Amino acid sequence: STPDSRQVTPAATPLPSDNEQDQDKQKELLMSCLSLPEGFDVNSPEIMSAIQSDREATRKITSLEIPVGDSSSILRAGAGGEVQVVEKSSVDASGGANVALKKRDFARVLEIYQEVIQAEEKAKRGGSSSSSKRSAPSALPGSSSKTVRVAGSSSAGKTPTKKVEGNPIIVVPNAMTSCITMINAGFFFGKDAVYIPRDQAMKRADAGKRGGTIQVTHKLAPRLGGAEITYDIIDNPTTRLKKEEWSRVVAVIAQGASWQFKGWQYSDPVDLFSRAFGFYIGLDGASIPDELRNWNVKLGKVSRDRRGQDNVCLASFWNGLEEFIAVHKQEYMK
């Protein structure tokens, strides 16, 4: 056999470029500085000043951040805060410019959003064709329907918020199998901010009573005005609320079964949770009711023994409720 005439040429290894060598040197220098036993020290006043300025800018940016969960929270970004605007007319020869702080005003966006949602809800309830025709124009930007002022908005010509009588209402289940009832709702939503199982709460003299009213006060986030709102917590809205008072219901703690809403003015869960913020509180490790999965309800978990989960659940509830109020119940944002 004839030998193979093909020759194998070893692949040439490319030499590092000057740019790569510089990067490697910089990386080696940085790692050596950060690895010093006494720590990394900056003696230059210019560098220290730059670091401090960066910290202040980062802190300001972080304070203006708003968690985005859905369309409501996005619109809520316009309810407060300021934006820097450079006035071109004030630019001088040196290139400097006066920076003005102006309020972000999404008030009209919120109004249109509300009007569209209300029109859709009326259509879903199967109203007559005449009522549908009346509600449709209200969704148009040029509508003359009653507007609602957004907290922090300074737009001229806006109609003031409608006056409300009575505190906003949070409804909790009256079934003893629920994690939160009138027995322990005051401890959870009140100043204690802790979940106490029902059997333990019943032994306390300051425990709530079925059929009564518990008042709790919660402060809105600073970006929403920081107002303190007092809420009434009840468990029997069918016997406690008149027809015109149902609009005060801002939150409903769902038990997980539709029979909870039997006899309510809005007994359909889909309709109910388009009018009020829905929240479910279950024990950690327990299964979520199947019926609940089809509702517009936010989920929260508490533990019988680990109190660290209480703050997480409470933060989820109050953040969600504030988002709902900022869009649907601005009249409570004093």
C-alpha positions as CSV (number, residue, x, y, z in Angstrom):
1,S,0.0,0.0,0.0
2,T,1.1,3.5,-0.7
3,P,1.6,5.9,2.2
4,D,-0.9,8.7,2.7
5,S,0.6,11.8,1.1
6,R,-1.6,14.1,3.1
7,Q,0.1,16.2,5.8
8,V,-1.5,17.4,9.0
9,T,-0.6,21.0,9.8
10,P,-1.0,21.9,13.4
11,A,-3.4,24.7,14.1
12,A,-1.8,28.0,14.7
13,T,-2.4,29.5,18.1
14,P,-3.3,33.3,17.7
15,L,-1.1,35.6,19.7
16,P,-3.0,37.9,22.2
17,S,-3.5,41.4,20.9
18,D,-2.3,44.5,22.7
19,N,-5.9,45.2,23.7
20,E,-6.4,41.8,25.3
21,Q,-3.0,42.1,27.1
22,D,-4.1,45.5,28.5
23,Q,-7.4,44.0,29.7
24,D,-5.6,41.1,31.4
25,K,-3.2,43.6,33.1
26,Q,-6.1,45.7,34.3
27,K,-8.0,42.6,35.6
28,E,-4.9,41.4,37.4
29,L,-4.3,44.8,39.0
30,L,-7.9,45.1,40.1
31,M,-7.9,41.6,41.6
32,S,-4.7,42.3,43.5
33,C,-6.2,45.5,45.0
34,L,-9.4,43.8,46.0
35,S,-7.4,40.9,47.6
36,L,-5.4,43.1,50.0
37,P,-5.8,41.9,53.6
38,E,-6.4,45.4,54.9
39,G,-9.0,46.0,52.2
40,F,-9.3,48.3,49.2
41,D,-8.5,51.9,50.2
42,V,-9.2,55.0,48.0
43,N,-7.1,58.0,49.0
44,S,-7.9,60.3,46.0
45,P,-10.4,63.0,47.0
46,E,-11.6,63.1,43.4
47,I,-12.4,59.4,43.4
48,M,-14.1,59.6,46.8
49,S,-16.3,62.5,45.6
50,A,-17.2,60.6,42.5
51,I,-18.2,57.5,44.5
52,Q,-20.3,59.7,46.9
53,S,-22.1,61.3,44.0
54,D,-22.8,57.9,42.5
55,R,-24.2,56.7,45.7
56,E,-26.5,59.7,46.0
57,A,-27.7,59.3,42.4
58,T,-28.3,55.6,42.9
59,R,-30.3,56.2,46.1
60,K,-32.5,58.8,44.4
61,I,-33.1,56.5,41.4
62,T,-34.0,53.6,43.8
63,S,-36.4,55.8,45.8
64,L,-38.4,56.5,42.6
65,E,-38.7,52.9,41.5
66,I,-42.2,51.3,41.5
67,P,-42.7,47.5,41.4
68,V,-44.6,46.7,38.2
69,G,-47.1,43.9,38.6
70,D,-49.8,44.6,36.1
71,S,-51.4,47.4,34.1
72,S,-52.7,49.0,37.3
73,S,-49.3,49.4,38.9
74,I,-47.9,50.8,35.6
75,L,-50.5,53.5,35.6
76,R,-49.9,54.1,39.3
77,A,-46.4,55.3,38.4
78,G,-48.0,58.6,37.3
79,A,-49.7,59.2,40.7
80,G,-46.5,60.7,42.2
81,G,-42.9,61.4,41.6
82,E,-41.0,64.0,39.6
83,V,-39.1,64.0,36.3
84,Q,-36.2,66.2,35.3
85,V,-36.9,68.5,32.3
86,V,-34.2,70.6,30.7
87,E,-35.5,73.9,29.6
88,K,-33.8,74.6,26.2
89,S,-34.5,78.3,26.4
90,S,-32.3,78.5,29.5
91,V,-29.2,76.9,28.0
92,D,-26.3,79.4,28.3
93,A,-23.1,79.9,26.2
94,S,-21.2,77.5,28.5
95,G,-23.5,74.7,27.7
96,G,-25.2,74.7,31.0
97,A,-28.9,74.4,31.4
98,N,-31.5,74.9,34.1
99,V,-33.1,71.6,35.1
100,A,-36.7,71.9,36.3
101,L,-38.6,69.3,38.2
102,K,-42.1,68.7,36.9
103,K,-44.8,66.4,38.1
104,R,-45.6,63.4,36.0
105,D,-49.3,63.7,35.2
106,F,-51.0,60.5,34.0
107,A,-54.3,61.6,35.4
108,R,-56.2,61.6,32.1
109,V,-54.8,58.1,31.3
110,L,-56.1,56.8,34.6
111,E,-59.5,58.4,33.9
112,I,-59.8,56.8,30.4
113,Y,-58.7,53.5,31.9
114,Q,-61.3,53.6,34.6
115,E,-64.1,54.6,32.1
116,V,-63.3,51.8,29.8
117,I,-63.2,49.3,32.6
118,Q,-66.6,50.5,33.9
119,A,-68.1,50.3,30.4
120,E,-66.8,46.7,30.0
121,E,-68.2,45.7,33.4
122,K,-71.7,47.1,32.5
123,A,-71.6,45.2,29.3
124,K,-70.6,42.0,31.1
125,R,-73.5,42.3,33.5
126,G,-75.8,42.0,30.6
127,G,-77.4,45.4,30.8
128,S,-80.0,46.5,28.3
129,S,-78.9,47.8,24.9
130,S,-79.9,51.3,25.9
131,S,-77.7,51.3,29.0
132,S,-74.9,49.9,26.9
133,K,-75.2,52.8,24.5
134,R,-75.1,55.2,27.4
135,S,-72.0,53.7,28.8
136,A,-70.1,53.4,25.6
137,P,-69.4,57.1,25.1
138,S,-68.1,57.4,28.6
139,A,-65.0,55.5,27.4
140,L,-64.1,58.2,24.9
141,P,-61.3,60.7,25.8
142,G,-63.6,63.6,25.1
143,S,-66.4,62.4,27.4
144,S,-67.8,64.9,29.9
145,S,-68.4,62.2,32.5
146,K,-67.3,62.9,36.1
147,T,-63.6,62.6,36.5
148,V,-61.6,61.5,39.6
149,R,-58.5,63.4,40.8
150,V,-55.3,61.3,41.2
151,A,-53.3,62.0,44.3
152,G,-50.3,64.2,43.4
153,S,-51.9,65.5,40.3
154,S,-51.9,69.3,39.9
155,S,-53.7,69.5,36.6
156,A,-56.1,72.5,36.4
157,G,-59.8,72.0,35.5
158,K,-60.1,68.5,37.2
159,T,-63.2,67.7,39.2
160,P,-62.3,67.1,42.8
161,T,-62.7,63.6,44.2
162,K,-66.2,62.6,45.3
163,K,-66.8,62.8,49.0
164,V,-67.1,59.4,50.7
165,E,-68.9,58.7,53.9
166,G,-67.4,56.0,56.1
167,N,-64.2,54.1,56.1
168,P,-63.2,51.6,53.4
169,I,-64.1,48.1,54.3
170,I,-62.1,44.8,54.3
171,V,-64.3,41.7,54.4
172,V,-62.9,38.5,56.0
173,P,-64.5,35.1,56.0
174,N,-66.8,34.1,58.8
175,A,-66.1,30.4,58.6
176,M,-63.9,29.1,61.4
177,T,-61.9,26.9,59.0
178,S,-60.4,30.0,57.4
179,C,-56.9,31.1,58.5
180,I,-58.0,34.7,59.0
181,T,-61.4,35.5,60.7
182,M,-62.6,38.2,63.0
183,I,-61.0,36.4,65.9
184,N,-57.4,37.0,64.7
185,A,-57.8,39.7,61.9
186,G,-57.0,42.5,64.3
187,F,-53.6,40.9,65.2
188,F,-52.7,40.2,61.6
189,F,-53.8,43.5,59.9
190,G,-53.3,45.7,62.9
191,K,-50.2,47.0,64.8
192,D,-49.0,43.6,65.9
193,A,-48.8,42.5,62.2
194,V,-48.5,38.8,63.2
195,Y,-50.5,35.7,62.4
196,I,-52.0,34.1,65.5
197,P,-53.8,30.8,64.9
198,R,-57.5,30.9,65.8
199,D,-57.3,28.5,68.8
200,Q,-54.5,30.6,70.4
201,A,-56.2,34.0,69.6
202,M,-59.4,33.0,71.2
203,K,-57.6,32.8,74.6
204,R,-56.7,36.5,74.4
205,A,-58.9,39.1,75.9
206,D,-58.3,41.5,73.0
207,A,-59.4,39.0,70.3
208,G,-62.1,40.1,67.8
209,K,-65.6,38.9,67.8
210,R,-67.8,37.5,65.0
211,G,-70.3,40.0,63.7
212,G,-68.3,43.0,65.1
213,T,-66.1,45.6,63.6
214,I,-62.3,46.0,63.8
215,Q,-60.6,49.2,62.8
216,V,-57.0,49.2,61.6
217,T,-54.9,52.0,60.2
218,H,-52.4,51.7,57.4
219,K,-50.2,54.3,55.8
220,L,-49.9,54.5,52.1
221,A,-46.5,54.4,50.4
222,P,-44.8,57.8,50.1
223,R,-45.2,57.8,46.3
224,L,-48.9,57.6,46.7
225,G,-49.1,60.5,49.1
226,G,-48.3,58.7,52.4
227,A,-51.8,59.3,53.8
228,E,-53.1,57.1,56.7
229,I,-56.2,55.2,55.9
230,T,-58.5,53.7,58.6
231,Y,-60.2,50.5,57.4
232,D,-63.2,48.7,58.9
233,I,-62.9,44.9,59.0
234,I,-66.2,43.0,59.1
235,D,-67.3,39.4,58.3
236,N,-71.0,39.8,57.6
237,P,-71.6,42.3,54.8
238,T,-75.0,40.9,53.9
239,T,-76.5,42.1,57.2
240,R,-74.2,45.1,57.9
241,L,-74.1,47.0,54.6
242,K,-76.9,48.9,52.8
243,K,-77.0,48.8,49.0
244,E,-75.2,52.1,48.7
245,E,-72.5,51.1,51.2
246,W,-71.2,48.2,49.1
247,S,-69.0,50.7,47.2
248,R,-66.9,51.0,50.4
249,V,-65.7,47.4,50.1
250,V,-62.1,47.7,48.8
251,A,-60.8,44.2,49.7
252,V,-62.2,40.7,50.3
253,I,-60.3,37.9,51.9
254,A,-61.4,34.8,50.0
255,Q,-62.0,31.5,51.8
256,G,-61.8,29.6,48.5
257,A,-65.4,28.6,47.9
258,S,-68.1,30.6,46.1
259,W,-70.7,29.9,48.7
260,Q,-68.9,32.5,50.8
261,F,-70.5,35.2,48.7
262,K,-74.1,33.8,48.9
263,G,-76.5,36.7,49.5
264,W,-73.9,39.4,48.7
265,Q,-74.8,42.2,46.4
266,Y,-72.1,41.0,44.0
267,S,-72.3,37.2,44.5
268,D,-70.5,36.3,41.2
269,P,-66.7,36.0,42.1
270,V,-65.7,37.3,38.6
271,D,-67.9,40.4,39.2
272,L,-66.9,40.8,42.8
273,F,-63.2,40.7,42.3
274,S,-63.4,43.3,39.5
275,R,-64.9,45.7,42.1
276,A,-62.7,44.8,45.1
277,F,-59.2,43.6,45.7
278,G,-59.1,39.8,46.2
279,F,-56.6,38.1,48.5
280,Y,-56.4,34.5,49.7
281,I,-54.4,33.5,52.9
282,G,-53.6,29.9,53.3
283,L,-51.3,27.8,55.5
284,D,-47.9,27.0,54.1
285,G,-47.9,23.5,52.6
286,A,-51.7,23.3,52.3
287,S,-53.3,22.9,48.8
288,I,-55.0,25.8,47.1
289,P,-58.7,25.4,46.5
290,D,-59.4,24.6,42.8
291,E,-62.3,27.0,42.6
292,L,-59.9,29.8,43.6
293,R,-57.6,29.4,40.6
294,N,-60.2,30.9,38.3
295,W,-60.7,34.1,40.3
296,N,-58.7,37.4,40.2
297,V,-57.3,36.8,43.6
298,K,-53.7,37.2,44.8
299,L,-52.3,34.4,46.9
300,G,-50.6,34.7,50.3
301,K,-49.1,32.1,52.7
302,V,-48.6,32.0,56.5
303,S,-47.1,29.4,58.7
304,R,-48.4,28.1,62.0
305,D,-44.9,28.3,63.6
306,R,-42.6,30.4,61.4
307,R,-43.4,34.0,61.9
308,G,-41.0,35.2,59.2
309,Q,-43.6,34.5,56.6
310,D,-46.1,37.0,58.2
311,N,-44.3,40.1,56.9
312,V,-44.1,38.6,53.3
313,C,-47.8,37.9,53.2
314,L,-48.7,41.2,54.7
315,A,-46.5,43.2,52.3
316,S,-48.1,41.3,49.4
317,F,-51.6,42.2,50.7
318,W,-51.0,45.9,51.4
319,N,-49.0,46.5,48.1
320,G,-51.8,44.9,46.1
321,L,-54.5,46.8,47.9
322,E,-52.7,50.1,47.5
323,E,-52.4,49.4,43.7
324,F,-56.1,48.7,43.6
325,I,-57.0,51.9,45.5
326,A,-54.7,54.0,43.4
327,V,-56.6,53.1,40.3
328,H,-60.2,52.3,41.4
329,K,-60.7,54.1,44.7
330,Q,-58.8,57.4,44.6
331,E,-61.4,59.0,46.8
332,Y,-59.7,57.4,49.8
333,M,-56.3,58.8,48.9
334,K,-56.6,62.0,50.9
